[in-house]
Structure formats: structure tokens, C-alpha cells
Amino acid sequence: MNVSSNRLYAKQYQYTYNNAYLTEEQRDFYEVNGFVVFRNLVDYALLDECKQRFIDICNDVVDKGAMTVMKDVSLKHKNVKGEYLINKIQDFTFDDVLFKYIAYKPMVDIIESIIGPNITACHTMLINKPPDSEQDASKHPLHQDLHYFPFRPANSIVASWTAMERVDEKNGCLFVIPGTHKWKLFKHDYPPNVKNKAYHGVFGFDEIPKVNLVMEKGDTVFFHPIILHGSGPNFTKGFRKAISSHYADSNCHFINVMGTTQENIAQEIEEMAVKKGLPSTIKYEDIWKYKSRLVRGAPGNFQKYESHL
């Protein structure tokens, strides 16, 4: 074995797996920074199909099923409808059209390189920033995605986030604090003036430099669930759409978040679930199991239920 091979063999990777889909440079970048961007990864035709599906859901052309459709709170009392009012749809795991994004092979191959071969899609969003929204409604405060998840380990969870059109500082691109995936999970709550449901954030990090992720249509960023990130408001007269899915190793173990910093979000999500018609006895972990879907490999803890609806 030559010297360079010895160096490669000696590397200790904590956040990625050995396989063919990440280069050494990409693995090193993710290990150090907690995110990595792939340019022009997702096919335009698929993104256009997903965009049309979103518009059809906004306009009640198709049945939303179990999806959650969220309205921009600052636009509710204005004479706007459809995609000019809806700022997010969630939980589209079982939608035949939008699932095509979740299961998109080039993307899932990269997911496998990060969390391993047994992959469950556990959280899905298509995020829309309409024009004319108030800044506090349009932005997403600095946060860590692990705050929402009652399963571990964190290194076995990863997000994909794909720009459906150019995103930059003018229309509310993502920003990240590189390297914070190595930090702890912090307490989250509603920042001042933020009224969008479940838009929790962290406090005390305003002075830390952030990196704006300017992306073109089809570009996709993959990031760790502890990395601090958020997005700015849309200052333009156009839209800013992105589609995202979180994936977890199907054998992640579930935890009881009561008595932890995650108790507030658990209670909030449970209340929302009951309002949608789920039993009042529903457990937070079961909500996540019911809306998850196996994408690749063998089933695991996500596919095991203590009770059934």
C-alpha cells in the first residue's frame, strides 16, 4: 500500500459511509462543515412536475390527503389565494407525484453515503416564500432540525434541500453556520414577532458569521440535523420555492422527549395532530412513524408501531 493510500485508510470518518457516491473531497467537506452542496443534481422536469403539484394542491385541484398545508400568517387577511397565500406543504410522503423527489435515485445514493443503506423518509416539505409577505413571516429563524425529531442518533439523520428556482439573498436563501453540527442541541422557542406555527429558533448566535447558500435550480444541499441554519425573507415580487426531505436510518431508536428541551415542540405537534383528527392519546414518536415511508433497504424501528390508528 502506498503512502497516499495509507493516509486515506487512516482517516476516521464520523459522519459519512464508505461507498461510491461521495468523493473524498466531498466527504471531507461534510465532515468538517456539516453540509455539502451538489450542483445541478435534480432534473428540471421533476422539479417542474413537483411545482405544478404544489400549485394544484394550493388551488384545491387535487386532494391534499394527509398533507399539512400552511398559510403565511401575514397574508391571511389580504385578498390573495393559492400559491400567493400558501407558504408550505408538509408530510407529502405518500403523494405519488411528490414522492418522486423523495425517491430520486441520484439523491438517495448520496443519502446512502451519509446515513447508510436502510433509509426512511421521515419529514418532507415544499417551502414557498410568496411575494409581499412581512419579513418576520417570510424568514425562518436560526434553528437546528434535531429539535423536531424524537429519534437518534443525530449522525444517522440527514436533510436534502433542493432549489426549485434560483435562490439568493434577495429572495430568502438558506444560511448556515459551518461546523455547528459538532455542537449540542440547544433550547428552541418562538423568537419575537415570529407567528408561523412551529417556526422555533435559538437565541444568542446573532453575531456569529453565517454563510449564505446561493443556489440555482436543481442544486441540492445535504446537511446534518444539528447544524445551525435558517433562511432570510423574500424581498422580491417573485416566489422562492424549495423542496426538502429528511431521511433517517430506518433503525434509529426513538426517545421520550418529555422533560427535555424538545418537550415544547412535542406538545405543539401533538395538539396539531389531534386537531387534524388523530386520537388524543397519540404519542409524539408514533406521529413520526405514521408519516414516514421506507425508501431503500430493510425496514426497521420506523416501521414498528406500538399502536394503530
Salt bridges, closest charged atoms under 4 A:
GLU24 OE2 - LYS11 NZ 2.63
ASP28 OD2 - LYS11 NZ 2.64
ASP48 OD1 - LYS217 NZ 2.68
GLU49 OE2 - LYS100 NZ 2.83
GLU83 OE1 - LYS241 NZ 2.64
ASP91 OD1 - HIS123 ND1 3.98
ASP91 OD1 - LYS291 NZ 3.23
ASP95 OD1 - ARG53 NH2 2.98
ASP109 OD2 - LYS105 NZ 2.77
ASP109 OD1 - ARG296 NH1 2.95
GLU112 OE1 - ARG296 NH1 2.72
ASP132 OD1 - LYS237 NZ 2.47
ASP136 OD1 - LYS139 NZ 3.30
ASP145 OD1 - HIS143 NE2 3.14
ASP145 OD1 - HIS229 NE2 3.36
ASP145 OD2 - HIS246 NE2 2.75
ASP168 OD2 - ARG166 NE 3.13
GLU216 OE2 - ARG166 NH1 2.29
ASP219 OD2 - ARG39 NH1 2.90
GLU268 OE1 - HIS200 NE2 3.15
GLU285 OE2 - LYS289 NZ 3.77
GLU306 OE1 - LYS283 NZ 2.94
